[in-house]
Amino acid sequence: MRFRPRAFREEPEINFIPLIDVLLVILIFLMVTTTYSRFAELQINLPTADADRQQDRLDQIDVAVDVQGRYSINRSPVAFSNPAAFSADLRRAAGNVKEPVIVITADANAPHQSVINIMEAARLAGYGKITFTTQAGKK
């Protein structure tokens, strides 16, 4: 009987270096191709004022808009068809006042476009002084 000496047998091992190389390439690829989205939404708190109420001036035009988008000039309802027609209504309300102050009173839930319509009509009428009203802050 001839016994052969046992041959030394190496244990197989996993080579991690190619695995790490492949993972780094994948990581770099994902970092380069990923799009990072930015949120364009702003958290806005509407202003409140604690100052005393200002006296009504003779050279002001009060323009109000409610939540349904209905307009009024100096507390009389006005239909809005387009900014040019509304600017004619503003000129009529101003009478012979050269540079009236347009005071915009908009409901907090009124469409933003309604306020922009008033501002555009004031621009077309040639009135550059525009201000907004706020509600009194809670004490």
MODELLER restraints for C-alpha pairs under 7 A, 6 or more apart:
rsr = mdl.restraints
at = mdl.atoms
rsr.add(forms.Gaussian(group=physical.xy_distance, feature=features.Distance(at['CA:47:A'], at['CA:134:A']), mean=6.66, stdev=0.5))
rsr.add(forms.Gaussian(group=physical.xy_distance, feature=features.Distance(at['CA:48:A'], at['CA:134:A']), mean=5.63, stdev=0.5))
rsr.add(forms.Gaussian(group=physical.xy_distance, feature=features.Distance(at['CA:48:A'], at['CA:135:A']), mean=5.51, stdev=0.5))
rsr.add(forms.Gaussian(group=physical.xy_distance, feature=features.Distance(at['CA:48:A'], at['CA:136:A']), mean=5.70, stdev=0.5))
rsr.add(forms.Gaussian(group=physical.xy_distance, feature=features.Distance(at['CA:48:A'], at['CA:137:A']), mean=5.02, stdev=0.5))
rsr.add(forms.Gaussian(group=physical.xy_distance, feature=features.Distance(at['CA:49:A'], at['CA:134:A']), mean=6.25, stdev=0.5))
rsr.add(forms.Gaussian(group=physical.xy_distance, feature=features.Distance(at['CA:49:A'], at['CA:135:A']), mean=6.38, stdev=0.5))
rsr.add(forms.Gaussian(group=physical.xy_distance, feature=features.Distance(at['CA:49:A'], at['CA:136:A']), mean=5.14, stdev=0.5))
rsr.add(forms.Gaussian(group=physical.xy_distance, feature=features.Distance(at['CA:49:A'], at['CA:137:A']), mean=5.52, stdev=0.5))
rsr.add(forms.Gaussian(group=physical.xy_distance, feature=features.Distance(at['CA:50:A'], at['CA:136:A']), mean=5.78, stdev=0.5))
rsr.add(forms.Gaussian(group=physical.xy_distance, feature=features.Distance(at['CA:50:A'], at['CA:137:A']), mean=5.57, stdev=0.5))
rsr.add(forms.Gaussian(group=physical.xy_distance, feature=features.Distance(at['CA:59:A'], at['CA:97:A']), mean=6.43, stdev=0.5))
rsr.add(forms.Gaussian(group=physical.xy_distance, feature=features.Distance(at['CA:59:A'], at['CA:100:A']), mean=4.75, stdev=0.5))
rsr.add(forms.Gaussian(group=physical.xy_distance, feature=features.Distance(at['CA:59:A'], at['CA:101:A']), mean=6.20, stdev=0.5))
rsr.add(forms.Gaussian(group=physical.xy_distance, feature=features.Distance(at['CA:60:A'], at['CA:100:A']), mean=5.08, stdev=0.5))
rsr.add(forms.Gaussian(group=physical.xy_distance, feature=features.Distance(at['CA:60:A'], at['CA:101:A']), mean=4.49, stdev=0.5))
rsr.add(forms.Gaussian(group=physical.xy_distance, feature=features.Distance(at['CA:60:A'], at['CA:102:A']), mean=5.85, stdev=0.5))
rsr.add(forms.Gaussian(group=physical.xy_distance, feature=features.Distance(at['CA:60:A'], at['CA:103:A']), mean=6.75, stdev=0.5))
rsr.add(forms.Gaussian(group=physical.xy_distance, feature=features.Distance(at['CA:61:A'], at['CA:73:A']), mean=6.95, stdev=0.5))
rsr.add(forms.Gaussian(group=physical.xy_distance, feature=features.Distance(at['CA:61:A'], at['CA:74:A']), mean=6.18, stdev=0.5))
rsr.add(forms.Gaussian(group=physical.xy_distance, feature=features.Distance(at['CA:61:A'], at['CA:94:A']), mean=6.79, stdev=0.5))
rsr.add(forms.Gaussian(group=physical.xy_distance, feature=features.Distance(at['CA:61:A'], at['CA:100:A']), mean=6.61, stdev=0.5))
rsr.add(forms.Gaussian(group=physical.xy_distance, feature=features.Distance(at['CA:61:A'], at['CA:101:A']), mean=6.14, stdev=0.5))
rsr.add(forms.Gaussian(group=physical.xy_distance, feature=features.Distance(at['CA:61:A'], at['CA:102:A']), mean=5.00, stdev=0.5))
rsr.add(forms.Gaussian(group=physical.xy_distance, feature=features.Distance(at['CA:61:A'], at['CA:103:A']), mean=5.99, stdev=0.5))
rsr.add(forms.Gaussian(group=physical.xy_distance, feature=features.Distance(at['CA:62:A'], at['CA:73:A']), mean=5.72, stdev=0.5))
rsr.add(forms.Gaussian(group=physical.xy_distance, feature=features.Distance(at['CA:62:A'], at['CA:74:A']), mean=4.87, stdev=0.5))
rsr.add(forms.Gaussian(group=physical.xy_distance, feature=features.Distance(at['CA:62:A'], at['CA:102:A']), mean=6.23, stdev=0.5))
rsr.add(forms.Gaussian(group=physical.xy_distance, feature=features.Distance(at['CA:62:A'], at['CA:103:A']), mean=4.88, stdev=0.5))
rsr.add(forms.Gaussian(group=physical.xy_distance, feature=features.Distance(at['CA:62:A'], at['CA:104:A']), mean=6.27, stdev=0.5))
rsr.add(forms.Gaussian(group=physical.xy_distance, feature=features.Distance(at['CA:63:A'], at['CA:72:A']), mean=5.68, stdev=0.5))
rsr.add(forms.Gaussian(group=physical.xy_distance, feature=features.Distance(at['CA:63:A'], at['CA:73:A']), mean=4.61, stdev=0.5))
rsr.add(forms.Gaussian(group=physical.xy_distance, feature=features.Distance(at['CA:63:A'], at['CA:74:A']), mean=6.27, stdev=0.5))
rsr.add(forms.Gaussian(group=physical.xy_distance, feature=features.Distance(at['CA:63:A'], at['CA:102:A']), mean=6.96, stdev=0.5))
rsr.add(forms.Gaussian(group=physical.xy_distance, feature=features.Distance(at['CA:63:A'], at['CA:103:A']), mean=5.97, stdev=0.5))
rsr.add(forms.Gaussian(group=physical.xy_distance, feature=features.Distance(at['CA:63:A'], at['CA:104:A']), mean=5.00, stdev=0.5))
rsr.add(forms.Gaussian(group=physical.xy_distance, feature=features.Distance(at['CA:63:A'], at['CA:105:A']), mean=6.16, stdev=0.5))
rsr.add(forms.Gaussian(group=physical.xy_distance, feature=features.Distance(at['CA:64:A'], at['CA:71:A']), mean=5.64, stdev=0.5))
rsr.add(forms.Gaussian(group=physical.xy_distance, feature=features.Distance(at['CA:64:A'], at['CA:72:A']), mean=5.22, stdev=0.5))
rsr.add(forms.Gaussian(group=physical.xy_distance, feature=features.Distance(at['CA:64:A'], at['CA:73:A']), mean=6.58, stdev=0.5))
rsr.add(forms.Gaussian(group=physical.xy_distance, feature=features.Distance(at['CA:64:A'], at['CA:104:A']), mean=5.83, stdev=0.5))
rsr.add(forms.Gaussian(group=physical.xy_distance, feature=features.Distance(at['CA:64:A'], at['CA:105:A']), mean=4.59, stdev=0.5))
rsr.add(forms.Gaussian(group=physical.xy_distance, feature=features.Distance(at['CA:64:A'], at['CA:106:A']), mean=5.65, stdev=0.5))
rsr.add(forms.Gaussian(group=physical.xy_distance, feature=features.Distance(at['CA:65:A'], at['CA:71:A']), mean=4.57, stdev=0.5))
rsr.add(forms.Gaussian(group=physical.xy_distance, feature=features.Distance(at['CA:65:A'], at['CA:72:A']), mean=6.56, stdev=0.5))
rsr.add(forms.Gaussian(group=physical.xy_distance, feature=features.Distance(at['CA:65:A'], at['CA:105:A']), mean=6.49, stdev=0.5))
rsr.add(forms.Gaussian(group=physical.xy_distance, feature=features.Distance(at['CA:65:A'], at['CA:106:A']), mean=4.94, stdev=0.5))
rsr.add(forms.Gaussian(group=physical.xy_distance, feature=features.Distance(at['CA:65:A'], at['CA:107:A']), mean=6.42, stdev=0.5))
rsr.add(forms.Gaussian(group=physical.xy_distance, feature=features.Distance(at['CA:66:A'], at['CA:106:A']), mean=6.17, stdev=0.5))
rsr.add(forms.Gaussian(group=physical.xy_distance, feature=features.Distance(at['CA:66:A'], at['CA:107:A']), mean=5.12, stdev=0.5))
rsr.add(forms.Gaussian(group=physical.xy_distance, feature=features.Distance(at['CA:66:A'], at['CA:110:A']), mean=5.76, stdev=0.5))
rsr.add(forms.Gaussian(group=physical.xy_distance, feature=features.Distance(at['CA:67:A'], at['CA:107:A']), mean=5.78, stdev=0.5))
rsr.add(forms.Gaussian(group=physical.xy_distance, feature=features.Distance(at['CA:67:A'], at['CA:109:A']), mean=5.46, stdev=0.5))
rsr.add(forms.Gaussian(group=physical.xy_distance, feature=features.Distance(at['CA:67:A'], at['CA:110:A']), mean=4.08, stdev=0.5))
rsr.add(forms.Gaussian(group=physical.xy_distance, feature=features.Distance(at['CA:67:A'], at['CA:111:A']), mean=6.96, stdev=0.5))
rsr.add(forms.Gaussian(group=physical.xy_distance, feature=features.Distance(at['CA:68:A'], at['CA:110:A']), mean=6.81, stdev=0.5))
rsr.add(forms.Gaussian(group=physical.xy_distance, feature=features.Distance(at['CA:69:A'], at['CA:110:A']), mean=6.44, stdev=0.5))
rsr.add(forms.Gaussian(group=physical.xy_distance, feature=features.Distance(at['CA:69:A'], at['CA:111:A']), mean=6.92, stdev=0.5))
rsr.add(forms.Gaussian(group=physical.xy_distance, feature=features.Distance(at['CA:69:A'], at['CA:114:A']), mean=6.28, stdev=0.5))
rsr.add(forms.Gaussian(group=physical.xy_distance, feature=features.Distance(at['CA:71:A'], at['CA:77:A']), mean=5.98, stdev=0.5))
rsr.add(forms.Gaussian(group=physical.xy_distance, feature=features.Distance(at['CA:71:A'], at['CA:78:A']), mean=5.55, stdev=0.5))
rsr.add(forms.Gaussian(group=physical.xy_distance, feature=features.Distance(at['CA:71:A'], at['CA:79:A']), mean=6.54, stdev=0.5))
rsr.add(forms.Gaussian(group=physical.xy_distance, feature=features.Distance(at['CA:71:A'], at['CA:80:A']), mean=6.87, stdev=0.5))
rsr.add(forms.Gaussian(group=physical.xy_distance, feature=features.Distance(at['CA:72:A'], at['CA:78:A']), mean=5.07, stdev=0.5))
rsr.add(forms.Gaussian(group=physical.xy_distance, feature=features.Distance(at['CA:80:A'], at['CA:86:A']), mean=6.19, stdev=0.5))
rsr.add(forms.Gaussian(group=physical.xy_distance, feature=features.Distance(at['CA:83:A'], at['CA:117:A']), mean=6.05, stdev=0.5))
rsr.add(forms.Gaussian(group=physical.xy_distance, feature=features.Distance(at['CA:83:A'], at['CA:120:A']), mean=6.21, stdev=0.5))
rsr.add(forms.Gaussian(group=physical.xy_distance, feature=features.Distance(at['CA:83:A'], at['CA:121:A']), mean=4.57, stdev=0.5))
rsr.add(forms.Gaussian(group=physical.xy_distance, feature=features.Distance(at['CA:84:A'], at['CA:121:A']), mean=6.10, stdev=0.5))
rsr.add(forms.Gaussian(group=physical.xy_distance, feature=features.Distance(at['CA:84:A'], at['CA:124:A']), mean=6.69, stdev=0.5))
rsr.add(forms.Gaussian(group=physical.xy_distance, feature=features.Distance(at['CA:86:A'], at['CA:121:A']), mean=5.82, stdev=0.5))
rsr.add(forms.Gaussian(group=physical.xy_distance, feature=features.Distance(at['CA:87:A'], at['CA:121:A']), mean=4.48, stdev=0.5))
rsr.add(forms.Gaussian(group=physical.xy_distance, feature=features.Distance(at['CA:87:A'], at['CA:122:A']), mean=5.95, stdev=0.5))
rsr.add(forms.Gaussian(group=physical.xy_distance, feature=features.Distance(at['CA:87:A'], at['CA:124:A']), mean=6.14, stdev=0.5))
rsr.add(forms.Gaussian(group=physical.xy_distance, feature=features.Distance(at['CA:87:A'], at['CA:125:A']), mean=5.07, stdev=0.5))
rsr.add(forms.Gaussian(group=physical.xy_distance, feature=features.Distance(at['CA:88:A'], at['CA:125:A']), mean=6.98, stdev=0.5))
rsr.add(forms.Gaussian(group=physical.xy_distance, feature=features.Distance(at['CA:91:A'], at['CA:125:A']), mean=6.50, stdev=0.5))
rsr.add(forms.Gaussian(group=physical.xy_distance, feature=features.Distance(at['CA:94:A'], at['CA:100:A']), mean=6.60, stdev=0.5))
rsr.add(forms.Gaussian(group=physical.xy_distance, feature=features.Distance(at['CA:99:A'], at['CA:127:A']), mean=6.17, stdev=0.5))
rsr.add(forms.Gaussian(group=physical.xy_distance, feature=features.Distance(at['CA:100:A'], at['CA:127:A']), mean=6.81, stdev=0.5))
rsr.add(forms.Gaussian(group=physical.xy_distance, feature=features.Distance(at['CA:101:A'], at['CA:129:A']), mean=4.96, stdev=0.5))
rsr.add(forms.Gaussian(group=physical.xy_distance, feature=features.Distance(at['CA:101:A'], at['CA:130:A']), mean=5.72, stdev=0.5))
rsr.add(forms.Gaussian(group=physical.xy_distance, feature=features.Distance(at['CA:102:A'], at['CA:129:A']), mean=6.20, stdev=0.5))
rsr.add(forms.Gaussian(group=physical.xy_distance, feature=features.Distance(at['CA:102:A'], at['CA:130:A']), mean=4.69, stdev=0.5))
rsr.add(forms.Gaussian(group=physical.xy_distance, feature=features.Distance(at['CA:102:A'], at['CA:131:A']), mean=6.19, stdev=0.5))
rsr.add(forms.Gaussian(group=physical.xy_distance, feature=features.Distance(at['CA:103:A'], at['CA:130:A']), mean=6.03, stdev=0.5))
rsr.add(forms.Gaussian(group=physical.xy_distance, feature=features.Distance(at['CA:103:A'], at['CA:131:A']), mean=4.97, stdev=0.5))
rsr.add(forms.Gaussian(group=physical.xy_distance, feature=features.Distance(at['CA:103:A'], at['CA:132:A']), mean=5.52, stdev=0.5))
rsr.add(forms.Gaussian(group=physical.xy_distance, feature=features.Distance(at['CA:103:A'], at['CA:133:A']), mean=6.87, stdev=0.5))
rsr.add(forms.Gaussian(group=physical.xy_distance, feature=features.Distance(at['CA:104:A'], at['CA:131:A']), mean=6.18, stdev=0.5))
rsr.add(forms.Gaussian(group=physical.xy_distance, feature=features.Distance(at['CA:104:A'], at['CA:132:A']), mean=4.77, stdev=0.5))
rsr.add(forms.Gaussian(group=physical.xy_distance, feature=features.Distance(at['CA:104:A'], at['CA:133:A']), mean=6.32, stdev=0.5))
rsr.add(forms.Gaussian(group=physical.xy_distance, feature=features.Distance(at['CA:105:A'], at['CA:132:A']), mean=6.07, stdev=0.5))
rsr.add(forms.Gaussian(group=physical.xy_distance, feature=features.Distance(at['CA:105:A'], at['CA:133:A']), mean=5.34, stdev=0.5))
